[in-house]
Amino acid sequence: MKRERWGNRTAFILAAIGSAAGLGNAIRFPYIAYSNGGGAFLIPYFVAILTAGLPLLVMEFSVGQKYQGGAPVALGRVKKGFQYFGWWQVVVAFIIVTYYVTIMGWFWDYLYASFTVAWGNDSWGYFANNVLQLSDSPGNLGGFSIPVLIGLALTWISIYFILRKGTKSVGKVIGFTVGAPFVLLFILILRAVTLPGAMEGLNYFLKPDFSALLGIKVWIEAYTQVFYSLSVAMAIMYAYASYMPEDSDITNNALIIVFADTCVSFMSGLAIFGTLGYMAQDAGVPIADVARGGLGLAFEVFPNAINMLPGGTFVVALFGIVFFLTMLTLGIDSAFSLVEATIAGVADKWGKDKYRTTVGVILAAALISLLYATKAGLYWVDLVDHYINSYALIMAGIMETIAIGYFYRTESIREYFNSVSEIKFGKWWTFMIKILPIILFVLLVRYFVEDIKVPYEGYAAIYQWLGGWGLIIVVGVLALVLTKIKSRYNALDADKAS
């Protein structure tokens, strides 16, 4: 069966930027930075981009493009046993999208609320009580939050219509969805930096606290944020690159994507922290105490930032509509890329009818995502996000770098991407691929020790297992099962051929 292709190189780059520069930049980056002391986070973040983000992105582009397959197939063509590492990434991507779409559901609710500026002057109260209808614990599901359930349904319907015709329908969407967020974030930054107290907030964001760099938490969260933000170790970039011809430029594309992704994160940080500085001055409290942090930070701060725009209620409402619509466009690219990674992994082996594979994956993920639409949804999003990103995602990075760095001739990958690329990479790239699993493993073990000493956010052990450790075991078991199934199909195909 003939493999799908992007319409042109621009479509591929925009799709990859759209996957990378998503809600992880607009929401996750600011709250991770805020919880790690602002400027104390930036140094580890930029180190992680250079030592992990860029090398891994080039590696995944190279393997996906050279071997013309999603993560399981491409890694399996490198060496048969490596397909397990690919299936691990596919399962991780599948789990991430089940809660990622819920966050997008929250933005649908804010888009609707923008018509009347329904959040008023209490943005957190509106988020917790009107949107989430938040219960008192993860164990108290409390039924569905109807606003979130409606937003969730709208998100899944959107993803279906974008993916139903493959790369052709994706290419038609990304032209608008990638560019709009840059414009809107720039407007928010202009407003934020002119507010009283904004400089204090920006100083908190930009001034490094070197003493904080001695802690392991800030480093592991910097690496997890880079993985999450750049969509590496999620099977996405293997799939996207596999839809390009084998002689397409790799390093130039990767540098463009890393730059664009970093810009969105940095712009979101400027908008958030400038507003936090104003909020801190207005409340007379330190910046570290002005907001609750966590996944709800953006939903507490962005509405406040919109309220502060000059021009009265009409301007605030209009900008709110455009802004939250833009956040949806920012998120939709990442959401459908996570689904596409799963589809590509499955369809490369069993997807004689890719449309049916697409429908099946969407229906399965939509069913699981209902958990996050309950009134305890925020707790479960928080738990699953923490464990999947801090552990399962990092473990995926360790696996793929060990596979390519130690059980494959790494130099042949470098020779390949240099031969098709305008910008050549030296031996430093090979060195980073070999040293990266050691760095990640040391960080992961130290973080694990700290995490079991002090349970994450004080959640009870049962929730830690249901949303964390147990879920990671499930990832491994599913990846192993899929590997065995695929091996069985390979054997059957071989028997038929003989």
HUZI-V602854 format. One record per pair of residues at least 24 apart in sequence whose C-alpha atoms are under 10 Angstrom apart, sorted by the first residue. I is the first residue (numbers start at 0). GAP is how many residues later the second one is. Records with the same first field share a line. If there is no record, write none. Layout:
I: GAP / GAP
This chain:
0: 347 / 350 / 351
2: 65 / 66 / 239 / 240 / 241 / 345
3: 162 / 163 / 164 / 238 / 239 / 240
4: 161 / 162 / 163 / 235 / 236 / 237 / 238 / 239 / 240
5: 160 / 161 / 162 / 164 / 165 / 234 / 235 / 236 / 237 / 238 / 239
6: 160 / 161 / 164 / 165 / 236 / 237
7: 163 / 236
8: 235 / 236 / 239 / 240 / 244
9: 161 / 165 / 243
10: 156 / 157 / 159 / 160 / 161 / 162 / 163 / 164
11: 155 / 158 / 159 / 162 / 228 / 229 / 231 / 232 / 241
12: 161 / 227 / 228 / 240 / 241 / 243 / 244
13: 157 / 159 / 160 / 161 / 162 / 163 / 164 / 165 / 239 / 242 / 243 / 246 / 319
14: 152 / 155 / 156 / 158 / 159 / 160 / 162 / 163 / 222 / 225 / 242 / 318 / 319 / 321 / 322
15: 158 / 162 / 214 / 215 / 220 / 221 / 224 / 225 / 237 / 238 / 240 / 241 / 242 / 245 / 317 / 318 / 321
16: 157 / 161 / 162 / 213 / 214 / 236 / 237 / 239 / 240 / 241 / 242 / 243 / 244 / 313 / 316 / 317
17: 156 / 157 / 159 / 160 / 161 / 212 / 213 / 239 / 242 / 243 / 311 / 312 / 313 / 314 / 315 / 316 / 317 / 318 / 319
18: 155 / 159 / 209 / 210 / 211 / 212 / 217 / 218 / 221 / 238 / 242 / 311 / 312 / 313 / 314 / 315 / 316 / 317 / 318 / 319
19: 206 / 207 / 208 / 209 / 210 / 211 / 212 / 216 / 217 / 237 / 238 / 240 / 241 / 242 / 244 / 310 / 311 / 313 / 314 / 317
20: 157 / 160 / 207 / 208 / 209 / 210 / 236 / 237 / 239 / 240 / 241 / 242 / 243 / 244 / 309 / 310 / 312 / 313
21: 156 / 159 / 206 / 207 / 208 / 209 / 239 / 242 / 243 / 305 / 306 / 307 / 308 / 309 / 310 / 311 / 312 / 313
22: 77 / 80 / 81 / 205 / 206 / 241 / 242 / 304 / 305 / 306 / 307 / 308 / 309 / 310 / 311 / 312
23: 76 / 201 / 202 / 203 / 204 / 205 / 206 / 207 / 237 / 240 / 241 / 306 / 307 / 310
24: 200 / 201 / 203 / 204 / 205 / 236 / 237 / 238 / 239 / 240 / 241 / 242 / 243 / 244 / 305 / 306
25: 155 / 159 / 203 / 238 / 239 / 240 / 241 / 242 / 243 / 245 / 246 / 272 / 301 / 304 / 305
26: 76 / 238 / 241 / 242 / 245 / 267 / 268 / 269 / 270 / 271 / 272 / 275 / 300
27: 197 / 200 / 201 / 237 / 240 / 266 / 267 / 268 / 269 / 270 / 357
28: 192 / 193 / 196 / 197 / 199 / 200 / 235 / 236 / 237 / 239 / 240 / 266 / 269
29: 175 / 235 / 236 / 237 / 238 / 239 / 240 / 241 / 242 / 243 / 263 / 264 / 265 / 267 / 268
30: 238 / 241 / 260 / 261 / 262 / 263 / 264 / 265 / 266 / 267
31: 186 / 189 / 190 / 193 / 261 / 262 / 263 / 265
32: 171 / 172 / 185 / 188 / 189 / 192 / 236 / 240 / 260
33: 170 / 171 / 235 / 238 / 239 / 242 / 253 / 254 / 257 / 258 / 259 / 260 / 263
34: 183 / 253 / 257 / 258 / 259
35: 173 / 176 / 177 / 179 / 181 / 182 / 183 / 185 / 186 / 252
36: 167 / 168 / 170 / 171 / 172 / 175 / 181 / 250 / 251
37: 163 / 164 / 165 / 166 / 167 / 168 / 169 / 170 / 171 / 231 / 235 / 249 / 250
38: 163 / 164 / 165 / 166 / 167 / 168 / 169 / 170 / 171 / 173
39: 164 / 165 / 166 / 167 / 168 / 169 / 170 / 171 / 172 / 173 / 178 / 179
40: 164 / 165 / 166 / 167 / 168 / 169 / 171 / 172 / 176 / 177 / 178 / 180 / 181
41: 163 / 164 / 165 / 166 / 167 / 176 / 177 / 180 / 224
42: 163 / 164 / 165 / 166 / 167 / 170 / 175 / 176 / 179
43: 169 / 174 / 175 / 176 / 177 / 178 / 179
44: 173 / 174 / 175 / 176 / 177 / 178 / 179 / 180 / 181 / 217
45: 176 / 177 / 180 / 216
46: 172 / 175 / 176 / 179
47: 171 / 172 / 173 / 174 / 175 / 176 / 177 / 178 / 179
48: 173 / 174 / 176 / 177 / 178 / 181 / 209 / 210 / 213
49: 176 / 208 / 382
50: 172 / 377 / 378 / 380 / 381 / 382 / 384 / 385 / 388
51: 171 / 174 / 175 / 180 / 345 / 349 / 377 / 380 / 381 / 383 / 384 / 385 / 387 / 388
52: 170 / 171 / 172 / 173 / 174 / 175 / 176 / 177 / 178 / 179 / 180 / 201 / 205
53: 172 / 176 / 178 / 197 / 200 / 201 / 203 / 204 / 205 / 375 / 378
54: 196 / 199 / 346 / 370 / 373 / 374 / 375 / 376 / 377 / 378 / 381
55: 171 / 174 / 176 / 177 / 181 / 198 / 341 / 344 / 345 / 373 / 376 / 377 / 380
56: 170 / 173 / 174 / 175 / 176 / 180 / 181 / 193 / 194 / 196 / 197 / 198 / 200 / 201
57: 174 / 179 / 192 / 193 / 194 / 195 / 196 / 197 / 355 / 356 / 359 / 367 / 371
58: 173 / 178 / 179 / 191 / 192 / 195 / 341 / 342 / 345 / 351 / 354 / 355 / 358 / 370 / 371 / 374
59: 172 / 173 / 175 / 176 / 177 / 178 / 179 / 180 / 181 / 182 / 190 / 340
60: 171 / 175 / 176 / 177 / 178 / 179 / 180 / 181 / 183 / 187 / 188 / 189 / 190 / 192 / 193 / 356
61: 175 / 176 / 179 / 180 / 184 / 186 / 187 / 188 / 189 / 351 / 352 / 354 / 355 / 356 / 358
62: 174 / 175 / 176 / 178 / 179 / 341 / 350 / 353 / 354
63: 171 / 172 / 173 / 174 / 175 / 176 / 177 / 178 / 179 / 180 / 182
64: 172 / 173 / 174 / 175 / 176 / 177 / 178 / 179 / 180 / 181 / 182 / 183 / 184 / 185 / 352
65: 172 / 175 / 176 / 178 / 179 / 180 / 181 / 182 / 347 / 350 / 351
66: 171 / 174 / 175 / 179
67: 170 / 171 / 172 / 173 / 174 / 175 / 176 / 177 / 178 / 280
68: 169 / 170 / 171 / 172 / 173 / 174 / 275 / 276 / 278 / 279 / 280
69: 165 / 166 / 167 / 168 / 169 / 170 / 171 / 172 / 173 / 270 / 271 / 272 / 273 / 274 / 275 / 276 / 277 / 278 / 279
70: 162 / 163 / 164 / 165 / 166 / 167 / 168 / 171 / 270 / 271 / 273 / 274 / 275 / 277 / 329
71: 163 / 166 / 167 / 272 / 273 / 274 / 276 / 277 / 407 / 410 / 411 / 414
72: 165 / 166 / 271 / 272 / 273 / 275 / 276 / 413
73: 164 / 165 / 168 / 271 / 274
74: 163 / 325 / 328 / 329
75: 407
77: 325 / 326 / 329 / 330 / 331
78: 324 / 325 / 328 / 329
79: 407
80: 322 / 402 / 406
81: 317 / 318 / 321 / 322 / 325 / 401
82: 262 / 396 / 397 / 399 / 400 / 401 / 403 / 404
83: 315 / 316 / 392 / 394 / 395 / 396 / 397 / 398 / 399 / 400 / 402
84: 148 / 150 / 310 / 311 / 312 / 313 / 314 / 315 / 318 / 391 / 394 / 395 / 398
85: 147 / 148 / 149 / 152 / 259 / 310 / 313 / 314 / 393 / 397
86: 147 / 148 / 255 / 258 / 259 / 309 / 388 / 389 / 391 / 392 / 393 / 394 / 395 / 396
87: 145 / 146 / 147 / 304 / 305 / 307 / 308 / 311 / 384 / 387 / 388 / 389 / 390 / 391 / 392 / 394 / 395
88: 143 / 144 / 145 / 146 / 147 / 252 / 253 / 256 / 303 / 304 / 306 / 307 / 308 / 310 / 311 / 386 / 387 / 390
89: 143 / 144 / 145 / 146 / 248 / 249 / 250 / 251 / 252 / 253 / 254 / 255 / 256 / 306 / 385 / 388 / 389 / 392
90: 143 / 144 / 250 / 251 / 254 / 301 / 383 / 384 / 385 / 386 / 387 / 388 / 391
91: 141 / 142 / 143 / 246 / 250 / 296 / 297 / 300 / 301 / 304 / 379 / 380 / 383 / 384 / 387
92: 138 / 140 / 141 / 142 / 143 / 242 / 244 / 245 / 246 / 247 / 248 / 249 / 295 / 300
93: 140 / 141 / 244 / 245 / 246 / 247 / 248 / 249 / 267 / 268 / 270 / 271 / 381
94: 243 / 244 / 270 / 273 / 274 / 289 / 290 / 293 / 376 / 380
95: 132 / 138 / 239 / 242 / 243 / 269 / 273 / 285 / 288 / 289 / 292 / 293 / 297
96: 237 / 238 / 239 / 240 / 241 / 242 / 245 / 265 / 268 / 269 / 271 / 272
97: 54 / 237 / 240 / 241 / 264 / 266 / 267 / 268 / 269 / 270 / 271 / 272 / 273 / 274 / 283
98: 53 / 236 / 266 / 267 / 269 / 270 / 271 / 272 / 273 / 274 / 278 / 279 / 281 / 282 / 283 / 285 / 286
99: 52 / 231 / 232 / 234 / 235 / 238 / 269 / 272 / 281 / 285
100: 50 / 51 / 52 / 53 / 54 / 55 / 58 / 230 / 231 / 233 / 234 / 235 / 264 / 265 / 268 / 271 / 272
101: 46 / 47 / 49 / 50 / 51 / 53 / 54 / 264 / 267 / 268 / 269 / 270 / 271 / 275 / 276 / 279
102: 45 / 48 / 49 / 52 / 192 / 193 / 225 / 228 / 269 / 270 / 274 / 275 / 278
103: 44 / 47 / 48 / 50 / 51 / 52 / 220 / 223 / 224 / 225 / 226 / 227 / 228 / 231
104: 26 / 42 / 43 / 44 / 45 / 46 / 47 / 48 / 49 / 50 / 51 / 223 / 268
105: 25 / 26 / 41 / 42 / 43 / 44 / 45 / 46 / 193 / 218 / 222 / 267
106: 24 / 41 / 44 / 45 / 48 / 192 / 216 / 217 / 218 / 219 / 220 / 221 / 224
107: 39 / 40 / 42 / 43 / 44 / 46 / 47 / 216 / 217 / 219 / 220
108: 38 / 39 / 40 / 41 / 42 / 43 / 215
109: 37 / 41 / 189 / 193 / 210 / 211 / 213 / 214 / 215
110: 40 / 206 / 209 / 210 / 211 / 212 / 213 / 214 / 215 / 216 / 217
111: 35 / 39 / 208 / 209 / 212 / 213
112: 204 / 207 / 208 / 211
113: 189 / 192 / 202 / 203 / 204 / 205 / 206 / 207 / 208 / 209 / 210
114: 198 / 199 / 201 / 202 / 203 / 204 / 205 / 206
115: 197 / 198 / 200 / 201 / 202 / 204 / 205
116: 186 / 189 / 190 / 196 / 197 / 199 / 200 / 201 / 203 / 204
117: 185 / 199
118: 181 / 184 / 185 / 188
119: 183 / 184 / 187
120: 182 / 183 / 186
121: 178 / 181 / 182
122: 176 / 177 / 178 / 179 / 180 / 181 / 184
123: 167 / 168 / 172 / 173 / 174 / 175 / 176 / 177 / 179 / 180
124: 175
125: 173 / 174
126: 169 / 172 / 173
127: 168 / 171 / 172 / 247 / 250
128: 246
130: 244
131: 240 / 241 / 242 / 243 / 244 / 245 / 246
132: 241 / 242 / 243 / 244 / 245
133: 240 / 241 / 242 / 243 / 244 / 245
134: 239 / 240 / 241 / 242 / 243 / 244
135: 239 / 240 / 243
136: 238 / 239 / 240 / 241 / 242 / 243 / 322 / 323 / 326
137: 236 / 237 / 238 / 239 / 240 / 241 / 242 / 245 / 321 / 322 / 324 / 325 / 329
138: 237 / 240 / 241 / 321 / 323 / 324
139: 234 / 235 / 236 / 237
140: 230 / 231 / 232 / 233 / 234 / 235 / 236 / 238 / 239
141: 232 / 233 / 234 / 235
142: 228 / 230 / 231 / 232 / 233
143: 226 / 227 / 228 / 229 / 230 / 231 / 232 / 233
144: 227 / 228 / 229 / 230 / 231 / 232
145: 227 / 228 / 229
146: 226
147: 222 / 224 / 225 / 226 / 227 / 229
148: 220 / 221 / 223 / 224 / 225
149: 223
150: 222
151: 214 / 217 / 218 / 220 / 221
152: 213 / 217
154: 173 / 176 / 177 / 180 / 181 / 211
155: 176 / 179 / 180 / 206 / 207 / 209 / 210 / 213
156: 205 / 209
157: 174 / 178
158: 173 / 174 / 176 / 177 / 178 / 180 / 181 / 199 / 203
159: 176 / 179 / 195 / 198 / 199 / 202 / 203
161: 170 / 171 / 174
162: 173 / 174 / 176 / 177 / 180 / 192 / 195 / 196 / 199
163: 190 / 191 / 192 / 193 / 194 / 195
164: 189 / 190 / 193
165: 174 / 188 / 189 / 192
166: 73 / 76 / 173
169: 163 / 166 / 167
172: 156 / 159 / 160
173: 155 / 156 / 158 / 159
175: 150 / 153 / 154
176: 148 / 149 / 150 / 151 / 152 / 153 / 154 / 155 / 156
177: 82 / 148 / 151 / 152 / 153 / 154 / 155
178: 147 / 150 / 151
179: 142 / 143 / 145 / 146 / 147 / 149 / 150
180: 83 / 86 / 87 / 141 / 142 / 143 / 144 / 145 / 146 / 147 / 148 / 149
181: 78 / 81 / 82 / 85 / 86 / 144 / 148
182: 140 / 143
183: 135 / 138 / 139 / 140 / 142 / 143
184: 79 / 82 / 83 / 84 / 85 / 86 / 87 / 138 / 141 / 142
185: 78 / 81 / 82 / 84 / 85
186: 84 / 122 / 132 / 136
187: 79 / 80 / 82 / 83 / 84 / 86 / 87 / 114 / 117 / 118 / 120 / 121 / 131 / 135
188: 78 / 79 / 80 / 81 / 82 / 83 / 84 / 85 / 86 / 116
189: 80 / 81 / 84
190: 80 / 83 / 84 / 114 / 115 / 117 / 118 / 119
191: 78 / 79 / 80 / 81 / 82 / 83 / 84 / 85 / 86 / 113 / 114 / 116 / 117
192: 77 / 78 / 80 / 81 / 82 / 84 / 85
193: 80 / 81 / 84
194: 79 / 80 / 82 / 83 / 84 / 110 / 113 / 114
195: 78 / 79 / 81 / 82 / 83 / 84 / 85 / 86
196: 77 / 78 / 79 / 80 / 81 / 82 / 83 / 84 / 85
197: 72 / 73 / 74 / 75 / 76 / 77 / 78 / 79 / 80 / 81 / 82 / 83
198: 74 / 75 / 76 / 77 / 78 / 79
199: 73 / 74 / 75 / 76 / 77 / 78 / 80 / 81 / 86 / 87
200: 68 / 69 / 70 / 71 / 72 / 73 / 74 / 75 / 76 / 77 / 78 / 79 / 80 / 85 / 86 / 87
201: 67 / 68 / 69 / 70 / 71 / 72 / 73 / 74 / 75
202: 67 / 70 / 71 / 74
203: 69 / 70 / 72 / 73 / 83 / 84
204: 61 / 64 / 65 / 67 / 68 / 69 / 72
205: 60 / 63 / 64 / 67
214: 232
215: 226 / 227 / 228 / 230 / 231 / 234
216: 226 / 227 / 229 / 230 / 231 / 233 / 234
217: 229
218: 221 / 224 / 225 / 228
219: 169 / 170 / 171 / 174 / 220 / 222 / 223 / 224 / 226 / 227
220: 165 / 168 / 169 / 222 / 226
221: 168
222: 166 / 167 / 170 / 171 / 217 / 220
223: 162 / 164 / 165 / 166 / 167 / 168 / 169 / 170 / 173 / 216
224: 164 / 165
225: 32 / 35 / 36
226: 162 / 163 / 166 / 167 / 169 / 170
227: 161 / 162 / 165 / 166
228: 29 / 32 / 33 / 36 / 105
229: 27 / 28 / 31 / 32 / 104
230: 103 / 106 / 107 / 162
231: 161 / 162 / 164 / 165
232: 159 / 160 / 161 / 162 / 163 / 164 / 165 / 166 / 167 / 168
233: 103 / 104 / 107 / 108 / 159 / 162 / 163
234: 102 / 103 / 105 / 106 / 107 / 109 / 110 / 161
235: 98 / 100 / 101 / 102 / 103 / 104 / 105 / 106 / 108 / 109
236: 100 / 101 / 104
237: 103 / 106 / 107
238: 98 / 101 / 102 / 103 / 104 / 105 / 106 / 109
239: 97 / 100 / 101 / 104
241: 102
245: 170 / 171 / 174
246: 169 / 170 / 172 / 173 / 174
247: 169 / 171 / 172 / 173 / 174
248: 168 / 169 / 170 / 171 / 172 / 173 / 174
249: 166 / 167 / 168 / 169 / 170 / 171 / 172 / 173 / 174
250: 166 / 167 / 169 / 170 / 171 / 172 / 173 / 174
251: 169 / 170 / 171 / 172
252: 168 / 169 / 170
254: 168
267: 30 / 34
270: 30 / 31 / 34
271: 25 / 26 / 28 / 29 / 30 / 32 / 33
272: 28
273: 27 / 31
274: 26 / 27 / 29 / 30 / 31 / 33
275: 24 / 25 / 26 / 28 / 29
277: 26 / 27
278: 25 / 26
293: 84 / 88
294: 83 / 84 / 86 / 87 / 90
295: 82 / 86
335: 26
338: 26
345: 136 / 140
348: 137 / 140 / 141
349: 136 / 139
378: 80 / 84 / 88
379: 83 / 86 / 87 / 88
380: 86
381: 74 / 75 / 85
382: 73 / 74 / 76 / 80 / 81 / 82 / 83 / 84 / 85
383: 79 / 80 / 82 / 83 / 84 / 85 / 87 / 88
384: 82 / 83
385: 70 / 81 / 82
386: 69 / 77 / 78 / 80 / 81 / 82 / 83 / 84 / 85
387: 79 / 80 / 81 / 83 / 84 / 87
389: 54 / 57 / 58 / 78
390: 53 / 54 / 56 / 57 / 77 / 78 / 81
391: 76 / 77 / 79 / 80 / 81 / 83 / 84
392: 79
393: 43 / 46 / 47 / 49 / 50
394: 42 / 45 / 46 / 49 / 77
395: 41
396: 39 / 40 / 43 / 44
397: 35 / 38 / 39 / 40 / 41 / 42 / 43 / 46
398: 38
399: 33 / 37
400: 31 / 32 / 33 / 34 / 35 / 36 / 37
401: 31 / 32 / 33 / 34 / 35 / 36
402: 30 / 31 / 34
403: 26 / 29 / 30
404: 25 / 26 / 27 / 28 / 29 / 30 / 31 / 32
405: 27 / 28
409: 24
